[in-house]
């Protein structure tokens, strides 16, 4: 999954369609994201010493990563992401609309000296 915590995304489906908001957390194993202000539900809280009033607590629930598109910081459009590998073996996220570099995906691979010269 190429979307990270702190990215700005645009919701494509559901009640919050068209909303642009920040990603609060990512669960790559389940393919879900928690987006600020999107997919809000009420959690009913029973009265207790910790919460003497009780009531309803509104919180965000996870949505599927396929229902959002990343908003490119360079062109401002909601776009799909691609990956590209530079000569140094660094894998980066790229905007499919404008081709802008949106940050590194992982650690740089160790490329042997002979292969780096051959690929250049």
N, C-alpha and C positions, 0 to 999 in steps of 0.2 A: 504494500500500500504506500503510495507516494505522498499522501496528505499527512501533515504533521500537526501537532499541537501548536496553536498560535496562528495558523494559516487563516486567511479569510476565504470563506466559501460561499457559494450561492446555491440555495436549495432549489431543486428542479421539480419535485413532486410533493404532493400532500397539501395540508392546510397552510403551510408556511412557504408555499411556492413563491420564488422571486426574492426571498429574504436573503440579505447578505449579512453574515455574522462570523464571529471568531470561533475556531474549534477549541473546545475546552479539554477534551481528552480523546484518545484514539485507542481502539482495541483491535489490533491487526489480526489476531487469531480468529475473531468472529466477524471481521470486516465491518465494524460499526464505529460511529463517531458520536460524540456528544457536542452539539452545537449550541452556542449561547442564545437563549430565547426561542429555541425551536423544539417542537414536540414536547410541550409542557404538559404535565399531568399533576393531579392533586393527590397527595399522600395524606390520609387522614391520621392524625396523631391523637392518641388517647391521653387524657390528663395524667400527669405524673409529677414527682417532685422536681424533676429536671425541666419539665414543660407544664407548669401549673394551669395554664389556660386551655391547652389542647387546641384542636381546630384542624384546619387544612393547610398543608404546606405545599406550595407549588414548586416543582423541580423539573429539570430537563431529563429526558430519557434518550437512550441511544437511537440513532437512525442508521440505515444502511449507507455505506460509503458510495454505493452506486447512485444514490439519489442526490448527490451534490457534485458541483464542479468547482475547482479552485479558481479564484479570481486572481488573474495575473497582476503582479505589482507594476509591471512595465506598461502594458497596454490597457489595463483596467477591465478586460473582458473576462467573462466566465469561460474557461477553456479546459480541455482535457490536458493531461500531462504526458510527456514522453521522457525517455531517458536517452542520454548520449554519453559516450565514453570518450574522454580526451586522450591525447597521446601519452600523458603521464599515468594513465590507468584510473583516473578519477571519474566516477560515475555521477552525473549531475541531472537534476530535474530540468526539463525545458518546456516552455509554453508551446503548444501546437499551433497557436494563432500567429504569434510574432517571432517565435524562436528564441525568446529571451531566456537567459540562464536564471533558474530560480533556486539555486543552492545545491549543495552536495548531498547525495543520497546516502552513501556509506563511507567507510574508510577507503583510502586509495589502495589498490592492489599492488603488490610487489611485482613489478615486471622485470624479468631478467634483462641485463644490459644488451645482450645479443638480439632479443626480440624487439626491444624498444627502437633500436636502430633500423631493423628490417621493416617495421610498420611505418616509420617516418618518411 
